[in-house]
Amino acid sequence: MCVLEQLVLGAYREPTQSWDRDYDPCVLPLLDSMEPCYILFRLDTQNQQGCEWLFISWSPDQCPVRLKMVYAATRATLKKEFGGSHIKDELFGTTQEDVCFQGYLRHLSSCSSPAPLTSAEQELHQIKATEVSQSTPDLIWLLTYYWPHEERRRVATPSVRGKGKTEISVESKHSTLQGLAFPLQEEAKRALEQLKQRRINYIQLRLDTERETIELVHTNPTETRDLPARIPTDAPRYHFFLYKHSHQGQSMEAVVFIYSMPGYICSIKERMLYSSCKNRLLEEVERDYHIEITKKMEIDSGEGLTEEYLYEEVHPKPQALKQAFTKPKGPSGKRGNKRLIKGAGENGEES
């Protein structure tokens, strides 16, 4: 809370149960109907920086406007001093219903739900869905993936029902490809569990296009210098690598996901399937196995996978500040007396 234009500790609570059970007993008693405050509530989840926190901004409608302005102006400063990487989510409320546990659950639900559509957008979405359902799937896939993005060409194909022509373009990508979800085989699941427990440091996966599953290739111990040799030159693969390194004098670990695609050596079907399954696989790994992917990379060969390259990808250098413009110095030596130019008189003559 703010006292005499300073942020001071107003109160704190010790955890006694899980975060969801502690939420209302800890948060609601701190709310004052006449004074704003900031509340940092620790969750049970963790990231690489440590425990994750919920940042609550309480600003009741009845409090004075001046207090609202003071708290709004200090919000960014508090987040910066606390450490933005520790804050998992933010919640703003003016009533207890906004910031109670059920209010937080409603906030999470609204964040995950798609944005509402206007009536015109809903009608357009329905038209596109109807067109896609009547068109040829193989042609849509081909146009979506293998026509250059800048070539916004359109083709007309006969409708399945024979009622005129349906227009297809690369704009129909989002309507046709939401991502494929091939199931993981048991060996691949066990390998991901071992990676989560840091018992192994490398996993290579492949798609079984006939069975439509994701299977394990191997989990051979791998150092950074061994990565280029792990990338096949004739087949696509998914790789999970536990990158152990030192950053700013501290030993760190980061899970790096590498999607290797050797280009047009692979068949069109393989390129389509690997590209479509990638996002769903990453979502499952992060959601079900709680493995945080620090960096996601796409490569066509392993030649450039060096220690320096991985380090710069995981810890990118901040952009250098542009040097401020400096006024050039004047000529050296005596420049002579200054000339004074007087304004013209009333008759246009110099005075």
N, C-alpha and C positions, 0 to 999 in steps of 0.2 A: 504494500500500500504506500501511497505518497503522503509524507508528512513534512511540511516546511520545504517543499520542492525537492525532497529526497525520497528515494525508494528504501523503505525499511521493512523488516520482517514483522508482520502483524500477528501471525499465529502459525503453528504447525501441528501435525498429527502423526503419530507413529502407526505403521501398518499392523493390523492384527489378523486379517484374513486375506483372501484373494482380492485383487484390485476391484472386481465388480461388486463384491460384497462390502468393501470398504468405501465405495464411491460416495453414496448418499450420506452416510454418517460422518464422513470427513469433509465433504464439500459444502453441503447445505447449511450447516451451522455457521460457516464463515461469511455467508451472504448478508449484507446490510442493505436494507431497502433505501437508504439515503446516501450511501457512499460506494463508489466503484472500488474495485480491487482486481489484482491479478492472482490467479491460483495456478500453481504448478503441481499436477497430480501425477505421481509415478505409476506407470503401467508395469505389468509383469513381463513384458517382452524386452528384448535387448537387441542392439545392433553392434557394429564394430566399435563404436565409441562408448558403449556401456548401456545403462538402462534407458528406456524410452519414456518420454513424458508427454502428458496432455497439457497444453497451455490454454487456460480458460480466462477470457476477458469478461469481467462482470461490470456492467454499466446500467444501473436501474434507471427507469424513466423519471423517477421523482427527484433524483439528485440534481444539484445545481449545474448549469451549463459550463461554468468555469472548471469544475472538477472533471467533467467529461472531456474537455479540451486538454487538460493537463495529462490525464491518463492516455488519451489518444496520442499525444506527442511523445510519451515515454515508452510506448509499447515496443517500438523497434529497438530502442536502446536496451531494454530488458532482455529481449530475445537474443540480441547480439552478445551481451555480457554472459548470459546463461549458456549460450552455445546452440545455434540453430540446428546442428546435426543431432542433438539429443531430443528435439521436439518432433514427435511423430504426427501429431494432429493438433489443430487449433479449434476452439469453440468459443463463440461469442453469444452473450445472452443478456436480455434486459429483465427477464422474469425467471423465477425458479424453474418453471416448466421448460425453459430453454436449456438450462445447464444441469438439470438433474440427470440421473442415470438413463432414464427413458428418453430424455431429450437428446443425450449423446448418441443413443442407439438410433434415434430418428435422423440425427445428423449423418451418421455413417451410412444409413440406408439411402438418404438423399444424394450423398456423394457418389455412391456406386450405381445409382439408377441413371438411365440416359436422360439427356436434356429433353424437356417437353417440346413437342412440335406444334407449329401453327396448323390451322385447317388446310392452308395451301400446301404446306410441307407434307402433311399426312396424305393428301390427295396425290401429290407427286410421288411419294414413297410407294403408294399402292399401285400407281401406274407402272413404275419401274419393276416392282415385284411381279406384276402380271406379265410384263414383257420378258423378263428373265425366265419365268416358268414356261414360256412358250418357245424359247429359243434353243438352239443346239448347244448343249453343255461343252462339248469338246472345243467348239469354235470360240466360245466365250473364254475358256481357260487360255487358249492360245493367244487371243487378242490381248488379254489382260497382262500376261507375263512377257510376251516376246515382241510386242510392238514398242518402238521407242516412245518414251513418255511425251516428248515434244510433238510427236506426230499424232495429232488429234483427228485421225481419219475415222470415217464411219463406213460400215458396210451394211448392206441389206441382204438378209437371208430369208428364204421362204419360211413362213410360219408353219408350225407343226400341224395346225388345223387347216392350213391352206387358205386362211382369210387374210390375204394381203401380205405385207412384209413387216418384219420386226427390225427396228434399228438397234444395233449393238455397237458399243464403243468401249474404250478403256475406262470410261466413267462408271461402268457397271461392275468395277472390281469389288467395291465394298458390298455390293448386293449379292455377288456370286461366291466370294471367297471370304469366309469368316475364320478360316483356319481349321485344319484337320487335327483330330485328337486320336492318334494311334496309341493303344495301351502299351505300357511298359511290361516286358517279360520279367519273371521273378528274379532272374540273375541281375538284371539291370536295377530292379528295386533294391536288392540287397547291396549292390555296389553304391547306390546313392546313400543308403543308410550308413555305410562304412565311411563314405566321404564326409557326411555330416558329423560323424564321431572322430574325424581326422585319423582314421586307421589306414586310409589310402590317400594318395595325392593326385591320382589321375584316373579318368574314366573316358573310354571311347565307345560311342554308340553308333549303331547303323539302323536303317529302316529295312525291315523285311517287307518288300512291296507285295509279295504274294500273300502272306498271312496278314499283312497290314498291322504289324506290331513293331515296337522299338526293342532291339535286342542288344545285348552287351557284346562288344568285340573283345576287349581286354582291359585290365586294370594294372598293367605293369608299372612298377615304381619309375617315376620320371622326374628328372631334373630339368631346369630351364634349358640347359644346353642340349637336352635330348628332344625337345619339342619339335624342331624341324623334321627330324626323322620319323616322328609319330604321324605326320600329316601325309595321307596317301596321295599319290599323284594321279590315280585313275578312278577314284571313287569318292563321293561326298561322305562326310562324317560329322558327328557332333562330339565335341571334346569338353570335359570339365577338368580344369587344372587348378590345384591348390598352390598358388604362387607365394612362396615364402621369401621374404626380402627384408631389407632394413631401410627405414625411411626416417630421416631426421634423428638418427641415433637410436631408433626403437625398432625392435623386431616385430614384423607384421605378417599377417596372412590374408590373402585375398583370393576368393574363388573367381576364376576367369572362365567364361564360356566362349568357345571358339567354334564357329560354323565354317567348315572348310568345304569349298565347292571348286573342283579343278576346272571349271568353265565348260566349254562345249565338248569336252571329251565324254562327259556323261550324257545320258539320254534325256530327252525333253521330259519324259515322265518322272525321272529321278529328280530333276531340277525343280519341277513343280511340287512334288511331294515333300522334299526336304524343306523347301521354302515355306510351304503351308503348315507343316508340323512343328516348325521351330518355336513359334510363339506359345502354342499350347503346351509344349514340353517345358518351356521355361516357367510358365505360370504354375504348372503342376509341381515342379521342383521347388519353387519358392513357397508355394502354398502348403503342400503336403509334407515336404521334407524340411522346411524351414531353413533352406540353404540360401543365404544372401549372395546374389550374383553381383560382384563389384564391377565387372566390366564385361560387355558383350561385344565380340569381334566377329567379322566376316572376312575370310581370306580365300585366295585361290591357290596358294602354295605356302609351304612352310619356310621358305628361304629367308623371310624377314623377321622370323620370330626369335629375336635376340633378347638378351637380358636388358639392354638399353631400351629396346622398343617396348617391351612389356612394362618396364618401369614408367616410361613416359605416358603409356596408355592408362595405367592405374593411377598415377600421380601427375596429371598434366601440368605443365608449367603455366603460371598465371601470365596473362597478356602483359607485355611490357607497356609501361605508361609512355605516351607520346611526350617528347620533350617540348616544353613550353616555348613559344616564340620569343626570341630575345631581340630587342631593337638594336640594329647595327650601330656601332660607334661612328661618330662624325669624323670628318677629316682632321688630322693632326696639324698642329701649328696655329698661328694667328689667322683668324678669319676676317679681320678688319672690322670697322665700325658698322653697327646695325643701321639699316636704312629705315627711316620712319616715313610712312606714306600717309599723308593727311587726306581727309575727306574733301570733296568738292564743295565749294561755296554755293550760295543761293543761285548765282547766275551761271553756275557750271564751271567757274574758274577755281583753280586751286587756291586755297587760303594760305 
